[in-house]
Amino acid sequence: MPPATLDALSHDALVLPPEQRIALAYRLLVSVEPDPEPGADAAWEGEIARRIARFDSGESQAVPAAEVFARLREIAPGQ
């Protein structure tokens, strides 16, 4: 059997149900992601804790998703 082409694979993938397309996309992404640097998980946990503490203390505020996406559309129209 000849190797599949990108177009053929894409066509086959796009007819899958949404849940299977998401699972396939995740598998593909994981296959090319570099391994995290040592200590990265601990650094992210610390950053998350600091952000939660700032929010809980009133030092920072939540921004509604609709507003965030509207700002992004202004910065990068057509993306």
ABEGO torsion letter per residue (X at the ends): XBBBBAAAAAAAAAABBAAAAAAAAAAAAAAABBBBBBGAAAAAAAAAAAAAAAAAAGABBBBBAAAAAAAAAAABBGX
